[in-house]
Amino acid sequence: MKKLVATAPRVAELVEYNDREVLEDEVKIKVQFASPKHGTEVVDFRGISPFIDEEFSPEWNLFVSRETNSARGIVFGEFQLGNMVVGEVIECGNKVTEYELGDVVCSYGPIMETVIVKAVDNYKLRKLPKGANWKNAVCYDPAQFAMSGVRDAHVRAGDYVVVVGLGAIGQIAIQLAKKAGASVVIGVDPLSHRREIAEKHGADATFDPISTDVGLEVKRLTGKLGADSIIETSGNAAALQAALRGIAYGGTISYVAFAKPFPEGFNLGREAHFNNAKIVFSRAASEPNPDYPRWDRKRIEETCWELLMNGYLDCSDIIDPVVPFADSAESYMKYVDQQPDLSIKMGITL
């Protein structure tokens, strides 16, 4: 059997592995579909770090802190790639009662032919209802961060909403904002293909930030008022500057992206002060949730799964391209690392 791993910075390969025994509270899944994470996972794959006090050491083959010389723990050759898997349960531990052989399930997991996961008291392992779309299922993770971003932005019926960055999280945020009743939803991304998909799934208008003064256009499109809410998923300094320019007075910027250090020239004066912008840093996985105790990570996960499985959300155009497992190493390097503009979220069939 084979699995997809990073054998060196920016190098993916399929390598052989042997399964261990399934424990009494676990199930083994024969993977049928999978998808990698195009955001934070690729940072490790490239052998770089979002933390300024760490660097990659080729000699050690892992991350090392510049100050403490301590290992961060990303060891190439062992670093498995992947985020979500969908497949059939083929083995159950003797304490597993909620799952049976033949059940089709979704779980967090690496890209490999079989995945063993805990099945007892694990609300992250989900059964797919009959006829459910596997492409929706592998968007389970980005849907949670999209929902968190929309909720933290306090999107309400009639609002003017902007979503910056139309990757998987941004695309789902477009759908959620529109279905929540926002009267105008605007998508922002330099890639025309992503803008087209956003317009197909609810965006009333889209802008290319490279050729357009996005903040100015948002003000024009909203009768000079500006956006009530802006959901920023790109992590780009210019995008946040444009958001501060396009936000309505007292509006909220929900910052979902995990940004790198901003370059010199970023300006928190001018529009930021005149528009009295509020910036909230949104992260579905951080507890307690801003709406705790009514909302927590578990409720976000359960709600997202329901919306994905009942068709409220449509991720069919987000998963593209879909490649065979045999080609997954080359495809990962191309679509996730080298030319991410060609893909929103890559799918893999096994």
Secondary structure by P-SEA (a helix, b strand, c coil): cbbbbbccccbbbbbbbbbccccccbbbbccccccccccaaaaaaacccccccbbbbccccbbbbccccccccccccccccccccccccccccccccccccccccccccccccbbbbbcccccccccccccccaaaaaaaaaaaaaaaaaaaaccccccbbbbccccaaaaaaaaaaaaacccbbbbbcccaaaaaaaaaccccccccccccaaaaaaaaaaccccccbbbbccccaaaaaaaaaccccbbbbbccccccccccccccccccccccbbbbbcccccccccccccccaaaaaaaaaaaaaaccccccccccccccccaaaaaaacccccccccccbbbbcc
